[in-house]
Amino acid sequence: MASKIAFCMVAPIGYPATPTAPAPGAGFSVQKKLFCEILYSIVGKSNDQFGLKSGELRLKAGINISNARQHMVIQSLFLVTLVVDDYDRAKAFYCDGLGFDCLQDELQPEGKRWVVVKPRGGDGAAFLLAQAASETQRAAIGNQTGGRVGFFLKTDDFARDHAAMLAAGVRFLEEPRHEVYGTVAVFADPYGNTFDLIQHTAA
């Protein structure tokens, strides 16, 4: 997926990699080439399956997507920003309500703080609790994923953690469900961001 982020313009080999119209007879538009590049980066299909000759697309930087995949060594996603209204309120919920560890709480310029919280178990990503600093950011509080469940917390003992979270005042939006993949229930943080608490079925 990182290859999707890296490119800014695609062009057929033999044409300039500049934001100009393709030469007459090129056969497809810049928009179509861009769309094919996105599909290729998502599903890994060959260019031939999208009606393009093999090797026909390239990045403006001169990097072929297949080569980029071979040479990129991004190990993990380690930090996700969560926009909040107040550092201390958010920190209290995640650390006291969910039992997260506070890894960092450091002062930054302009009255900001670098607050990082993380579930105690495993090697997954942590949250950067970022206090909104503009109207646009304030409008995103609680709705960073457009209303769908945005975050997924895995547990090895659903009953234990579900009971502890209820006792801490965490608001669940449904009763626990037993699905094919495991036991799950959706809960919300104080801002309305929704999470799955899930224990996967043993393989």
WOLINTA-V837343 format. One line per field, one symbol per residue. ss: DSSP state (a for helix, b for strand, c for the rest). phi: phi as a letter, one per 30 degrees, with the letter a starting at -180 (. if undefined). A space follows every 50 residues. Layout:
ss: ???
phi: ???
//
This chain:
ss: caaaaacccbbbcccccccccccccccccaaaaaaaaaaaaaacccaaaa ccccccbbbcccccaaaaaaacccccccbbbbbbccaaaaaaaaaaaccc bbbbbbbcaaacbbbbbbcccccccbbbbbbcccaaaaaacccccccccc bbbbcccaaaaaaaaaacccbbccccbbbccbbbbbbbcccccbbbbbbb ccc
phi: .dddddcbabaddjcddbdcdddeidjadeddddddddddddcidddedc ibdeidcbdedicdddddddcdbddaccbbdbdbcaeddddddddddcid ccdbabdbeiidbccbbaedcicddcccdcdebadddddddibdcijcdc bbccbcaeddddddddddjdcdcadecccedlcbacbbddcjdcbccbcd ddd
//
